[in-house]
């Protein structure tokens, strides 16, 4: 078999992320969690928050002018791609 036919993939959960002590993550308003539940019904918003933070970190930690709106947009996008409830 040819080796160029195979690719190695790492699962995301196997990639260590920096500790919160060394990275300043965007902070969210407490009301944002309620808004996230509305746009992504059925999802665990705290799990979505962790995924969003990982995405933010892996994309180079871009400056967010409105972290709350960015998180809501992430939740809405996740629900549109894989809705748990309609």
ZADO-1210 file (C-alpha; in nm, 4 decimals, padded with zeros to 6 digits):
<atoms>
<atom x="00.0000" y="00.0000" z="00.0000" code="UNK" pos="1"/>
<atom x="00.1084" y="00.3523" z="-00.0685" code="UNK" pos="2"/>
<atom x="00.1592" y="00.5739" z="00.2368" code="UNK" pos="3"/>
<atom x="00.0262" y="00.8837" z="00.0616" code="UNK" pos="4"/>
<atom x="-00.3222" y="00.7327" z="00.0711" code="UNK" pos="5"/>
<atom x="-00.3450" y="00.7617" z="00.4494" code="UNK" pos="6"/>
<atom x="-00.3819" y="01.0701" z="00.6617" code="UNK" pos="7"/>
<atom x="-00.3412" y="01.1084" z="01.0345" code="UNK" pos="8"/>
<atom x="-00.6025" y="01.3079" z="01.2205" code="UNK" pos="9"/>
<atom x="-00.6007" y="01.4220" z="01.5807" code="UNK" pos="10"/>
<atom x="-00.9240" y="01.4343" z="01.7720" code="UNK" pos="11"/>
<atom x="-00.9921" y="01.7789" z="01.9117" code="UNK" pos="12"/>
<atom x="-01.0360" y="01.6560" z="02.2628" code="UNK" pos="13"/>
<atom x="-00.6822" y="01.5121" z="02.2522" code="UNK" pos="14"/>
<atom x="-00.5250" y="01.8496" z="02.1798" code="UNK" pos="15"/>
<atom x="-00.4368" y="02.0195" z="02.5072" code="UNK" pos="16"/>
<atom x="-00.5468" y="02.3785" z="02.5435" code="UNK" pos="17"/>
<atom x="-00.3775" y="02.6316" z="02.7685" code="UNK" pos="18"/>
<atom x="-00.5034" y="02.6731" z="03.1195" code="UNK" pos="19"/>
<atom x="-00.7422" y="02.9603" z="03.1989" code="UNK" pos="20"/>
<atom x="-00.4731" y="03.1051" z="03.4259" code="UNK" pos="21"/>
<atom x="-00.2510" y="03.1766" z="03.1234" code="UNK" pos="22"/>
<atom x="-00.5188" y="03.2859" z="02.8760" code="UNK" pos="23"/>
<atom x="-00.7688" y="03.5658" z="02.9157" code="UNK" pos="24"/>
<atom x="-01.0892" y="03.4418" z="02.7622" code="UNK" pos="25"/>
<atom x="-01.3678" y="03.6799" z="02.6636" code="UNK" pos="26"/>
<atom x="-01.6213" y="03.7226" z="02.9416" code="UNK" pos="27"/>
<atom x="-01.9926" y="03.6821" z="02.8822" code="UNK" pos="28"/>
<atom x="-02.2860" y="03.8609" z="03.0392" code="UNK" pos="29"/>
<atom x="-02.5003" y="03.6223" z="03.2492" code="UNK" pos="30"/>
<atom x="-02.8057" y="03.7072" z="03.0335" code="UNK" pos="31"/>
<atom x="-02.6190" y="03.5739" z="02.7306" code="UNK" pos="32"/>
<atom x="-02.6639" y="03.2166" z="02.8562" code="UNK" pos="33"/>
<atom x="-03.0412" y="03.2626" z="02.8491" code="UNK" pos="34"/>
<atom x="-03.0209" y="03.4023" z="02.4959" code="UNK" pos="35"/>
<atom x="-02.8058" y="03.1042" z="02.3950" code="UNK" pos="36"/>
<atom x="-03.0724" y="02.8641" z="02.5268" code="UNK" pos="37"/>
<atom x="-03.3277" y="03.0382" z="02.3054" code="UNK" pos="38"/>
<atom x="-03.1226" y="03.0196" z="01.9825" code="UNK" pos="39"/>
<atom x="-02.9910" y="02.6656" z="02.0507" code="UNK" pos="40"/>
<atom x="-03.2717" y="02.4790" z="02.2308" code="UNK" pos="41"/>
<atom x="-03.1723" y="02.1464" z="02.3810" code="UNK" pos="42"/>
<atom x="-02.8005" y="02.2216" z="02.3896" code="UNK" pos="43"/>
<atom x="-02.5960" y="02.2524" z="02.7074" code="UNK" pos="44"/>
<atom x="-02.4930" y="02.6171" z="02.6805" code="UNK" pos="45"/>
<atom x="-02.1917" y="02.5666" z="02.9064" code="UNK" pos="46"/>
<atom x="-02.0640" y="02.2943" z="02.6753" code="UNK" pos="47"/>
<atom x="-02.1240" y="02.5244" z="02.3776" code="UNK" pos="48"/>
<atom x="-01.9337" y="02.7967" z="02.5618" code="UNK" pos="49"/>
<atom x="-01.6341" y="02.5660" z="02.6018" code="UNK" pos="50"/>
<atom x="-01.6470" y="02.4752" z="02.2323" code="UNK" pos="51"/>
<atom x="-01.6720" y="02.8439" z="02.1417" code="UNK" pos="52"/>
<atom x="-01.3738" y="02.9298" z="02.3621" code="UNK" pos="53"/>
<atom x="-01.1718" y="02.6466" z="02.2044" code="UNK" pos="54"/>
<atom x="-01.2696" y="02.7720" z="01.8579" code="UNK" pos="55"/>
<atom x="-01.1727" y="03.1271" z="01.9554" code="UNK" pos="56"/>
<atom x="-00.8358" y="03.0128" z="02.0882" code="UNK" pos="57"/>
<atom x="-00.7590" y="02.7858" z="01.7902" code="UNK" pos="58"/>
<atom x="-00.8433" y="03.0678" z="01.5464" code="UNK" pos="59"/>
<atom x="-00.5702" y="03.2864" z="01.6942" code="UNK" pos="60"/>
<atom x="-00.7638" y="03.4668" z="01.9684" code="UNK" pos="61"/>
<atom x="-00.8972" y="03.7466" z="01.7464" code="UNK" pos="62"/>
<atom x="-01.0191" y="04.0595" z="01.9204" code="UNK" pos="63"/>
<atom x="-01.3941" y="04.0379" z="01.9769" code="UNK" pos="64"/>
<atom x="-01.5764" y="04.3687" z="01.9780" code="UNK" pos="65"/>
<atom x="-01.8869" y="04.1999" z="02.1185" code="UNK" pos="66"/>
<atom x="-01.8134" y="03.8566" z="02.2757" code="UNK" pos="67"/>
<atom x="-02.1799" y="03.8064" z="02.3677" code="UNK" pos="68"/>
<atom x="-02.2961" y="03.8485" z="02.0071" code="UNK" pos="69"/>
<atom x="-02.0122" y="03.6244" z="01.8851" code="UNK" pos="70"/>
<atom x="-02.1159" y="03.3490" z="02.1272" code="UNK" pos="71"/>
<atom x="-02.4835" y="03.3789" z="02.0326" code="UNK" pos="72"/>
<atom x="-02.3853" y="03.3580" z="01.6661" code="UNK" pos="73"/>
<atom x="-02.1793" y="03.0461" z="01.7384" code="UNK" pos="74"/>
<atom x="-02.4738" y="02.8850" z="01.9193" code="UNK" pos="75"/>
<atom x="-02.7159" y="02.9760" z="01.6409" code="UNK" pos="76"/>
<atom x="-02.4800" y="02.8321" z="01.3806" code="UNK" pos="77"/>
<atom x="-02.4415" y="02.5085" z="01.5768" code="UNK" pos="78"/>
<atom x="-02.8178" y="02.4723" z="01.6102" code="UNK" pos="79"/>
<atom x="-02.8720" y="02.5417" z="01.2389" code="UNK" pos="80"/>
<atom x="-02.6179" y="02.2740" z="01.1432" code="UNK" pos="81"/>
<atom x="-02.7276" y="02.0097" z="01.3974" code="UNK" pos="82"/>
<atom x="-03.0598" y="02.0970" z="01.5599" code="UNK" pos="83"/>
<atom x="-03.1447" y="01.8981" z="01.8730" code="UNK" pos="84"/>
<atom x="-03.4938" y="02.0464" z="01.8920" code="UNK" pos="85"/>
<atom x="-03.7101" y="02.2367" z="01.6482" code="UNK" pos="86"/>
</atoms>
